[in-house]
Amino acid sequence: MKLAWSDDDARFADEVRAFLDESLTPDLRSAGSRMTSVYADYETGMAWQKILHRKGWVAPAWPVEHGGRDWSITRRYIFASELAKAGAPPVSPMGIGMCGPVLIGYGTDEQKARYLPRMLSGEDFWCQGYSEPGSGSDLATLTMSAVDDGDSFVCNGHKLWTTHAAVANWIFCLVRTSTEDIPQKGITFLLIDMTTPGVEVQPIISLSGEHIQNHVFFTDVRVPKANVVGPVGKGWTVAKYLMQFERGGSVAAPGMKVRLQRIAAMLKAEFGAAPDLDGEGRALLSQLAEVSTQVDALEAIESTVMSKLSGGEAPGVESSILKTVGTELSQRITEVALAAAGLYAVAHQPHAVAAGGPTPGFVPPNDFSAVGPGYSHTVAAKYLNDRAGSIYAGTNEIQRNIMAKALLGL
C-alpha cells in the first residue's frame, strides 16, 4: 500500500523524528533493538512512558479531553512507523491500549477522572485478569466468583497467564456475579487493586526463560461495587469491546518492516550479496520477499481499522483478521530469522538481549561476553516468545470462528 503524505503530514513526521532523536536515550534505543518479547521490561517501558507523557504523546488514539491527541489515521501510522524505525521500546498496552478505551467507552465520569490520568502518567500500572485454568479461549466458562456483599463484591478464584502481574498495582478482571441464564449474562467487568488483602501473585516461566506471565490467586478479596465498569452482569459486552482494541487497536506492519530489514542485513552478512547467494541463501531471500508482500497486505488492513477508530467506530471483525494474520506473520518472520542465524541461534544468552522480564536462574558469564554477531542474539528468544502469539488475546482458532460467523454467516 503506497501512502502519499501531505505537507502537514511530512512536517509532522519531521517533528516526530526530531523528538525521537532528542528523547530516546542510548539505553532506550538499545533496549528497543534487543527486545525479544512483545512487551518491554517494566523499567524500560515505564521510563519511555514518562517521556511520552511529558510530551503528551503517550495515548495518541485517546480523545483530547481525556489526555489523548485524537490523531488522524495518517498521523498514527506515521508515529508508529517512526517509533519502529528509531527502535523505541513499547509502552505496556494493558492500561492505555485496553482498559483505557473501555473506561472511555463504558466508565462513569468518576471512574474516568480517577483512573485515566494515573494510567497516562504510569502511577497506575495495569494487568489483565481474563484466562483461568479451565477457561482460556472460551471465556464464557470462567468461574472466578464475585459474591454480592452490600457495597462490595467478595472475590475468589484464579487467573493465569497474567502479563506483568508481579509489577502491576491494578488488574481489570472478568468475574462471575451470577450463574443464572446463559453464562455470558453472569459476567461482570471489575477493577481490582492488587494491594488488596487476599491477592497473591506467583510466577510462570516461559519457553524463553523469562518471567513475564503469572498466576494470580484471589482469596476473599473485597472489591467496592464502585469498581464495576458497565452494568453488573454485562461484562461480556464490555469485554468484547476491549478485545477489539486488544486485537486490532494498534499497527504492527511498520515494526515488521524494520524486522525484515534486519533479516535482509543478516542474510547479506551470512551469505553475501544477492547475485552471489548460494542455494540456501536464495531460498531464504525468496522467503523474505514472500513475507514482505504479506506485510504490505497486513498494512492495508491495519489502515482500514485505524480509519474506523479515527471515525469513532470500534474495529469490528477486522480486529480478528489483524490478530490472526499479524501473529502468524510475526511467527513466520521469526522462522526466517532463525534459519538465517543458523548455529548462532543455539546459544542461550539472555544477558545479551532485552527480555520482557527477568530470567530466573540464569547466571551470565563473568565478562558478560556473548556468542556470535549482535544480529543473532535476539533470534532464538524471539522465536520462542512468539510461539504464544497465536494463543494470547484469544487463540487464532477462535478468531477464525469469529470471522466465519461474522463475514461468512457460518
C-alpha positions as CSV (number, residue, x, y, z in Angstrom):
1,M,0.0,0.0,0.0
2,K,1.5,3.4,-1.0
3,L,0.9,6.4,1.2
4,A,1.5,9.9,-0.1
5,W,1.9,12.4,2.8
6,S,0.5,15.9,2.7
7,D,2.9,18.8,3.5
8,D,1.4,18.9,7.0
9,D,1.9,15.1,7.5
10,A,5.5,15.4,6.2
11,R,6.2,18.2,8.8
12,F,4.6,16.0,11.5
13,A,6.9,13.2,10.5
14,D,9.9,15.5,10.8
15,E,8.6,16.6,14.3
16,V,8.3,13.0,15.4
17,R,11.8,12.2,14.2
18,A,13.2,15.3,15.9
19,F,11.5,14.3,19.2
20,L,12.8,10.8,19.0
21,D,16.3,11.9,18.2
22,E,16.3,14.1,21.2
23,S,14.3,11.9,23.7
24,L,15.5,8.4,23.0
25,T,18.5,7.8,25.2
26,P,21.1,5.2,24.1
27,D,19.8,2.8,26.8
28,L,16.2,3.1,25.5
29,R,17.4,2.6,21.8
30,S,19.5,-0.4,22.8
31,A,16.6,-2.0,24.7
32,G,14.2,-1.4,21.8
33,S,16.5,-3.0,19.3
34,R,17.3,-6.0,21.5
35,M,13.7,-6.9,22.5
36,T,12.6,-10.5,22.4
37,S,9.1,-10.1,23.7
38,V,6.1,-8.0,22.6
39,Y,6.5,-6.3,25.9
40,A,9.4,-4.2,27.2
41,D,10.5,-5.0,30.7
42,Y,8.8,-2.8,33.3
43,E,11.6,-0.4,34.0
44,T,12.3,0.3,30.3
45,G,8.6,0.6,29.4
46,M,7.9,3.0,32.3
47,A,11.0,5.1,31.5
48,W,9.8,5.6,28.0
49,Q,6.1,6.2,29.0
50,K,7.1,9.0,31.3
51,I,9.0,10.7,28.4
52,L,6.0,10.3,26.1
53,H,3.6,11.6,28.9
54,R,5.6,14.8,29.3
55,K,5.3,15.3,25.6
56,G,1.6,14.5,25.7
57,W,2.0,11.6,23.2
58,V,1.5,8.6,25.4
59,A,-2.1,7.9,24.2
60,P,-2.4,9.4,20.7
61,A,-5.6,7.5,20.0
62,W,-7.5,8.8,23.1
63,P,-9.8,11.8,22.8
64,V,-8.2,15.1,23.7
65,E,-10.5,15.7,26.7
66,H,-9.1,12.6,28.3
67,G,-5.4,13.4,27.7
68,G,-5.0,12.0,24.2
69,R,-4.2,13.6,20.9
70,D,-7.1,12.2,18.8
71,W,-4.7,11.9,15.8
72,S,-5.8,11.1,12.3
73,I,-5.2,7.6,10.9
74,T,-2.2,9.1,8.9
75,R,-0.6,10.6,11.9
76,R,-1.0,7.4,14.0
77,Y,0.6,5.4,11.2
78,I,3.5,7.9,10.9
79,F,4.0,7.9,14.6
80,A,4.1,4.1,14.7
81,S,6.4,3.9,11.7
82,E,8.9,6.4,13.2
83,L,8.8,4.6,16.6
84,A,9.7,1.4,14.9
85,K,12.4,2.9,12.7
86,A,14.0,4.6,15.8
87,G,14.0,1.4,17.8
88,A,11.8,2.8,20.6
89,P,10.6,0.3,23.2
90,P,6.8,-0.1,23.5
91,V,4.6,1.1,26.3
92,S,2.6,-1.5,28.1
93,P,-0.8,-1.8,26.3
94,M,-2.8,-3.2,29.3
95,G,-3.8,0.2,30.6
96,I,-3.5,2.7,27.8
97,G,-4.4,0.3,24.9
98,M,-7.1,-1.8,26.6
99,C,-8.5,-0.7,29.9
100,G,-8.3,3.0,29.0
101,P,-10.5,2.7,25.9
102,V,-13.0,0.6,27.9
103,L,-13.2,3.3,30.6
104,I,-13.7,6.0,28.0
105,G,-16.5,3.9,26.4
106,Y,-18.2,2.4,29.4
107,G,-16.8,4.1,32.6
108,T,-18.6,6.6,34.8
109,D,-17.4,10.2,35.0
110,E,-15.9,9.4,38.4
111,Q,-14.0,6.3,37.1
112,K,-12.6,8.3,34.1
113,A,-11.5,11.1,36.4
114,R,-9.9,8.7,38.9
115,Y,-8.1,6.2,36.7
116,L,-7.3,7.8,33.3
117,P,-4.8,10.4,34.5
118,R,-2.9,7.9,36.6
119,M,-2.9,5.4,33.7
120,L,-1.4,8.0,31.4
121,S,1.3,9.0,34.0
122,G,2.2,5.5,34.9
123,E,1.3,5.9,38.5
124,D,-1.1,3.0,38.0
125,F,0.3,0.1,36.1
126,W,-2.3,-2.4,34.9
127,C,-2.6,-6.1,34.1
128,Q,-5.4,-8.2,32.6
129,G,-7.3,-10.9,34.5
130,Y,-9.1,-13.0,31.9
131,S,-7.8,-16.5,31.5
132,E,-8.3,-19.2,34.1
133,P,-7.0,-22.8,34.4
134,G,-10.2,-24.2,32.8
135,S,-11.2,-21.1,30.8
136,G,-8.9,-19.6,28.2
137,S,-10.3,-19.4,24.7
138,D,-13.9,-20.0,26.0
139,L,-14.1,-17.1,28.5
140,A,-17.8,-17.7,29.0
141,T,-16.8,-20.7,31.2
142,L,-14.9,-18.6,33.7
143,T,-15.6,-19.4,37.3
144,M,-13.9,-16.7,39.4
145,S,-16.7,-15.6,41.7
146,A,-17.8,-12.2,42.9
147,V,-20.4,-12.5,45.6
148,D,-22.6,-9.5,46.4
149,D,-22.0,-8.3,50.0
150,G,-23.5,-4.9,50.4
151,D,-21.3,-2.2,49.0
152,S,-18.7,-4.7,47.9
153,F,-18.1,-7.9,46.0
154,V,-16.1,-10.7,47.7
155,C,-14.0,-12.4,45.0
156,N,-12.5,-15.9,44.9
157,G,-10.7,-17.5,42.0
158,H,-7.5,-18.0,40.0
159,K,-6.3,-16.1,36.9
160,L,-3.3,-17.1,34.9
161,W,-1.1,-16.0,32.0
162,T,-1.4,-12.6,33.6
163,T,1.3,-10.5,32.0
164,H,3.4,-8.3,34.4
165,A,1.1,-9.0,37.3
166,A,4.2,-9.1,39.5
167,V,4.8,-5.4,39.0
168,A,1.2,-4.2,38.4
169,N,-0.8,-2.4,41.1
170,W,-4.2,-2.7,39.3
171,I,-5.9,-5.5,37.4
172,F,-9.1,-5.5,35.3
173,C,-10.9,-8.8,35.7
174,L,-13.8,-10.7,34.3
175,V,-15.7,-12.2,37.3
176,R,-18.8,-14.3,37.7
177,T,-21.5,-12.4,39.6
178,S,-24.3,-14.9,38.8
179,T,-24.9,-18.4,37.3
180,E,-28.4,-17.8,36.0
181,D,-29.4,-17.8,32.4
182,I,-26.7,-18.2,29.7
183,P,-23.1,-18.0,31.0
184,Q,-22.3,-14.7,29.3
185,K,-25.0,-12.9,31.2
186,G,-23.4,-13.6,34.6
187,I,-20.1,-11.9,33.9
188,T,-19.0,-8.5,35.3
189,F,-16.0,-6.3,34.4
190,L,-14.3,-5.4,37.7
191,L,-11.3,-3.2,38.6
192,I,-9.2,-4.7,41.5
193,D,-6.4,-3.0,43.5
194,M,-3.5,-5.6,43.5
195,T,-2.6,-4.5,47.1
196,T,-6.0,-5.7,48.4
197,P,-5.6,-8.4,51.1
198,G,-6.1,-11.8,49.6
199,V,-4.4,-11.1,46.2
200,E,-1.4,-13.4,45.6
201,V,0.9,-13.5,42.6
202,Q,3.0,-16.5,41.6
203,P,5.4,-16.6,38.5
204,I,5.1,-18.5,35.3
205,I,8.4,-19.1,33.4
206,S,8.0,-19.0,29.6
207,L,9.8,-21.2,27.0
208,S,12.4,-18.4,26.5
209,G,13.2,-18.5,30.3
210,E,11.6,-15.1,31.0
211,H,9.3,-14.3,33.9
212,I,6.6,-12.2,32.2
213,Q,3.4,-14.2,32.9
214,N,1.9,-15.0,36.3
215,H,-0.7,-16.8,38.3
216,V,-3.0,-14.5,40.3
217,F,-5.0,-16.0,43.2
218,F,-7.9,-14.2,44.9
219,T,-9.0,-15.4,48.3
220,D,-11.9,-13.5,49.9
221,V,-10.8,-10.3,48.1
222,R,-13.2,-7.4,48.9
223,V,-13.8,-5.0,46.0
224,P,-16.0,-2.0,46.1
225,K,-19.0,-2.0,43.7
226,A,-17.8,1.4,42.5
227,N,-15.1,-0.5,40.7
228,V,-17.6,-2.2,38.3
229,V,-17.3,-1.0,34.7
230,G,-20.6,-1.0,32.9
231,P,-23.7,-2.7,34.3
232,V,-23.3,-5.7,36.7
233,G,-23.8,-8.9,34.6
234,K,-22.9,-7.1,31.3
235,G,-19.2,-7.6,31.5
236,W,-19.3,-9.9,28.4
237,T,-20.3,-6.9,26.3
238,V,-17.6,-4.7,27.8
239,A,-15.0,-7.4,27.3
240,K,-15.9,-7.9,23.6
241,Y,-15.4,-4.2,23.2
242,L,-12.0,-4.3,24.9
243,M,-10.9,-7.3,22.8
244,Q,-11.4,-5.4,19.6
245,F,-8.8,-2.9,20.8
246,E,-6.5,-5.6,22.1
247,R,-6.6,-7.5,18.8
248,G,-6.8,-4.6,16.4
249,G,-6.2,-1.2,18.1
250,S,-2.6,-0.8,17.0
251,V,-0.4,-1.2,14.0
252,A,2.2,-4.0,13.6
253,A,3.3,-3.6,9.9
254,P,5.8,-0.8,10.5
255,G,7.7,-2.8,13.1
256,M,7.6,-5.9,10.9
257,K,9.2,-3.9,8.1
258,V,12.0,-2.9,10.4
259,R,12.5,-6.6,11.4
260,L,12.6,-7.6,7.7
261,Q,15.3,-5.0,7.0
262,R,17.4,-6.5,9.8
263,I,16.9,-10.0,8.4
264,A,17.9,-8.8,5.0
265,A,21.1,-7.4,6.5
266,M,21.7,-10.7,8.3
267,L,21.3,-12.6,5.1
268,K,23.9,-10.3,3.4
269,A,26.3,-10.8,6.3
270,E,25.8,-14.6,6.3
271,F,25.5,-15.4,2.6
272,G,26.8,-12.4,0.7
273,A,25.2,-10.1,-1.8
274,A,22.2,-11.2,-3.8
275,P,24.0,-12.1,-7.1
276,D,26.4,-14.4,-5.3
277,L,23.9,-16.2,-3.0
278,D,24.1,-20.0,-2.8
279,G,21.0,-22.2,-2.8
280,E,20.2,-21.8,0.9
281,G,20.7,-18.0,0.7
282,R,18.5,-17.7,-2.4
283,A,15.8,-19.8,-0.7
284,L,15.8,-17.6,2.4
285,L,15.8,-14.4,0.3
286,S,12.7,-15.8,-1.6
287,Q,11.0,-16.5,1.7
288,L,11.8,-12.9,2.9
289,A,10.3,-11.5,-0.3
290,E,7.1,-13.5,0.2
291,V,6.8,-12.4,3.8
292,S,7.4,-8.8,2.8
293,T,4.4,-9.0,0.4
294,Q,2.2,-10.3,3.2
295,V,3.3,-7.5,5.5
296,D,2.2,-5.0,2.8
297,A,-1.2,-6.7,2.8
298,L,-1.4,-6.5,6.6
299,E,-0.6,-2.8,6.4
300,A,-3.7,-2.3,4.2
301,I,-6.0,-4.0,6.7
302,E,-4.5,-2.0,9.6
303,S,-5.2,1.2,7.7
304,T,-8.8,0.2,7.4
305,V,-9.1,-0.5,11.1
306,M,-7.3,2.7,12.0
307,S,-9.7,4.6,9.8
308,K,-12.7,3.2,11.7
309,L,-11.1,4.1,15.0
310,S,-10.5,7.7,13.8
311,G,-14.2,7.9,12.9
312,G,-15.2,6.9,16.4
313,E,-16.0,3.3,15.5
314,A,-14.8,0.1,17.2
315,P,-12.5,-2.0,14.9
316,G,-15.1,-4.8,14.4
317,V,-14.4,-8.2,12.9
318,E,-11.3,-6.8,11.2
319,S,-9.6,-6.9,14.6
320,S,-9.8,-10.7,14.5
321,I,-8.3,-10.7,11.0
322,L,-5.5,-8.5,12.2
323,K,-4.8,-10.6,15.3
324,T,-4.7,-13.8,13.3
325,V,-2.7,-12.5,10.3
326,G,-0.4,-10.4,12.4
327,T,0.6,-13.0,15.0
328,E,1.1,-15.8,12.4
329,L,3.1,-13.4,10.2
330,S,5.2,-12.4,13.1
331,Q,5.9,-16.1,13.8
332,R,6.9,-16.6,10.2
333,I,9.4,-13.7,10.4
334,T,11.0,-15.3,13.4
335,E,11.3,-18.6,11.5
336,V,13.1,-16.9,8.6
337,A,15.4,-15.1,11.1
338,L,16.2,-18.4,12.9
339,A,17.1,-20.1,9.6
340,A,19.3,-17.1,8.7
341,A,21.1,-17.1,12.0
342,G,22.0,-20.8,11.8
343,L,24.1,-22.2,14.7
344,Y,24.5,-18.7,16.2
345,A,20.9,-19.1,17.4
346,V,21.7,-22.1,19.6
347,A,23.3,-20.2,22.5
348,H,21.0,-19.3,25.4
349,Q,22.2,-15.8,26.4
350,P,19.5,-13.6,28.0
351,H,22.2,-11.2,29.1
352,A,22.7,-10.2,25.5
353,V,19.1,-9.2,24.9
354,A,16.3,-7.0,26.3
355,A,13.8,-9.6,27.6
356,G,10.3,-8.7,28.7
357,G,11.1,-9.6,32.2
358,P,13.8,-11.2,34.4
359,T,15.3,-14.7,33.6
360,P,15.2,-16.6,36.9
361,G,18.1,-18.9,37.5
362,F,20.3,-17.7,34.6
363,V,23.9,-16.8,35.5
364,P,25.6,-14.8,32.9
365,P,29.3,-15.2,32.1
366,N,31.6,-13.2,34.3
367,D,32.7,-10.9,31.5
368,F,29.1,-10.7,30.1
369,S,30.5,-11.7,26.7
370,A,28.1,-13.1,24.0
371,V,28.5,-15.7,21.3
372,G,28.1,-14.7,17.7
373,P,27.4,-11.4,16.0
374,G,25.0,-9.0,17.5
375,Y,22.2,-9.6,15.0
376,S,21.9,-13.2,16.1
377,H,21.5,-12.6,19.8
378,T,17.7,-12.0,19.8
379,V,16.7,-14.6,17.2
380,A,16.1,-17.7,19.3
381,A,14.5,-15.9,22.3
382,K,12.2,-14.0,19.9
383,Y,11.3,-17.2,18.1
384,L,10.3,-18.9,21.4
385,N,8.4,-15.9,22.8
386,D,6.4,-15.5,19.5
387,R,5.0,-19.1,19.8
388,A,2.5,-17.6,22.2
389,G,1.3,-15.0,19.7
390,S,-1.3,-17.3,18.2
391,I,-2.7,-18.1,21.6
392,Y,-2.9,-14.9,23.6
393,A,-5.7,-12.4,23.1
394,G,-7.9,-15.2,22.0
395,T,-6.5,-18.2,20.1
396,N,-6.3,-17.9,16.3
397,E,-8.7,-20.8,16.1
398,I,-11.3,-18.8,18.0
399,Q,-10.6,-15.8,15.7
400,R,-11.3,-17.9,12.6
401,N,-14.6,-18.9,14.2
402,I,-15.4,-15.2,14.7
403,M,-14.5,-14.4,11.1
404,A,-16.5,-17.4,9.8
405,K,-19.6,-16.3,11.7
406,A,-19.4,-12.5,11.1
407,L,-18.2,-12.5,7.5
408,L,-19.4,-15.8,6.0
409,G,-22.5,-16.3,8.1
410,L,-21.4,-19.8,9.1
